Amino acid sequence: MTKFAGMLIAVAVLAGCASTAKPYWHKPNATADDAYTELSACRFQIGLNKIPEKEQELMVAHCMRGKGFRLLANDS
């Protein structure tokens, strides 16, 4: 019974790890460094304004979209 429970937990953990695809910001002709720089700039600007935490990620997403980026799922 203990071995079965251990195996069940191991399978659940591995299944959870395999299905987590991190989204990323994409813009044609932009590198990953460009996206990181623009994302950092958006987060900095949002942080300067006293925006509630619950709204910050939404504002960052608007900022990135305004710069021409799209949020895509990582399929790898």
C-alpha positions as a Markdown table, in Angstrom:
| # | Residue | x | y | z |
|---|---|---|---|---|
| 1 | Met | 0.0 | 0.0 | 0.0 |
| 2 | Thr | 2.8 | 2.4 | 0.9 |
| 3 | Lys | 4.6 | 1.7 | -2.5 |
| 4 | Phe | 1.3 | 2.3 | -4.3 |
| 5 | Ala | 0.8 | 5.7 | -2.6 |
| 6 | Gly | 4.4 | 6.6 | -3.3 |
| 7 | Met | 4.0 | 5.7 | -7.0 |
| 8 | Leu | 0.8 | 7.7 | -7.2 |
| 9 | Ile | 2.4 | 10.8 | -5.7 |
| 10 | Ala | 5.4 | 10.5 | -8.1 |
| 11 | Val | 3.1 | 10.2 | -11.1 |
| 12 | Ala | 1.0 | 13.2 | -10.0 |
| 13 | Val | 4.1 | 15.3 | -9.5 |
| 14 | Leu | 5.6 | 14.3 | -12.9 |
| 15 | Ala | 2.2 | 15.0 | -14.6 |
| 16 | Gly | 2.0 | 18.4 | -13.0 |
| 17 | Cys | 5.5 | 19.3 | -14.1 |
| 18 | Ala | 4.9 | 18.1 | -17.7 |
| 19 | Ser | 1.8 | 20.2 | -18.2 |
| 20 | Thr | 3.1 | 23.6 | -17.0 |
| 21 | Ala | 3.8 | 25.7 | -20.1 |
| 22 | Lys | 5.1 | 29.1 | -19.3 |
| 23 | Pro | 3.7 | 31.9 | -21.4 |
| 24 | Tyr | 6.1 | 34.3 | -23.0 |
| 25 | Trp | 5.9 | 37.7 | -24.8 |
| 26 | His | 6.5 | 37.6 | -28.5 |
| 27 | Lys | 6.9 | 40.3 | -31.1 |
| 28 | Pro | 8.1 | 39.8 | -34.7 |
| 29 | Asn | 11.7 | 40.6 | -35.2 |
| 30 | Ala | 12.3 | 41.1 | -31.4 |
| 31 | Thr | 14.7 | 38.9 | -29.4 |
| 32 | Ala | 14.0 | 37.4 | -26.0 |
| 33 | Asp | 16.3 | 40.2 | -24.6 |
| 34 | Asp | 14.1 | 42.8 | -26.2 |
| 35 | Ala | 11.0 | 41.3 | -24.7 |
| 36 | Tyr | 12.7 | 41.1 | -21.2 |
| 37 | Thr | 13.8 | 44.8 | -21.5 |
| 38 | Glu | 10.4 | 46.0 | -22.5 |
| 39 | Leu | 8.7 | 43.9 | -19.8 |
| 40 | Ser | 11.1 | 45.3 | -17.2 |
| 41 | Ala | 10.3 | 48.8 | -18.4 |
| 42 | Cys | 6.6 | 48.2 | -18.2 |
| 43 | Arg | 6.9 | 46.7 | -14.7 |
| 44 | Phe | 9.0 | 49.7 | -13.6 |
| 45 | Gln | 6.5 | 52.2 | -14.9 |
| 46 | Ile | 3.6 | 50.4 | -13.3 |
| 47 | Gly | 5.6 | 50.2 | -10.0 |
| 48 | Leu | 6.2 | 54.0 | -10.0 |
| 49 | Asn | 2.4 | 54.6 | -10.0 |
| 50 | Lys | 0.6 | 53.5 | -6.9 |
| 51 | Ile | -1.5 | 50.8 | -8.7 |
| 52 | Pro | -3.0 | 48.0 | -6.5 |
| 53 | Glu | -1.2 | 44.7 | -6.8 |
| 54 | Lys | -4.3 | 43.0 | -8.1 |
| 55 | Glu | -4.3 | 45.3 | -11.2 |
| 56 | Gln | -0.5 | 45.4 | -11.8 |
| 57 | Glu | -0.3 | 42.4 | -14.0 |
| 58 | Leu | -3.2 | 43.5 | -16.1 |
| 59 | Met | -1.6 | 46.9 | -16.5 |
| 60 | Val | 1.7 | 45.3 | -17.5 |
| 61 | Ala | -0.1 | 43.2 | -20.1 |
| 62 | His | -1.7 | 46.4 | -21.5 |
| 63 | Cys | 1.7 | 48.0 | -21.6 |
| 64 | Met | 3.3 | 45.1 | -23.4 |
| 65 | Arg | 0.5 | 44.9 | -26.0 |
| 66 | Gly | 0.9 | 48.6 | -26.6 |
| 67 | Lys | 4.5 | 48.0 | -27.5 |
| 68 | Gly | 3.4 | 45.4 | -30.0 |
| 69 | Phe | 4.0 | 42.2 | -28.0 |
| 70 | Arg | 1.6 | 39.2 | -27.7 |
| 71 | Leu | 1.5 | 36.7 | -24.9 |
| 72 | Leu | 1.9 | 33.2 | -26.3 |
| 73 | Ala | 2.0 | 29.8 | -24.7 |
| 74 | Asn | 5.3 | 28.0 | -24.7 |
| 75 | Asp | 4.7 | 24.7 | -26.5 |
| 76 | Ser | 8.1 | 23.1 | -25.8 |
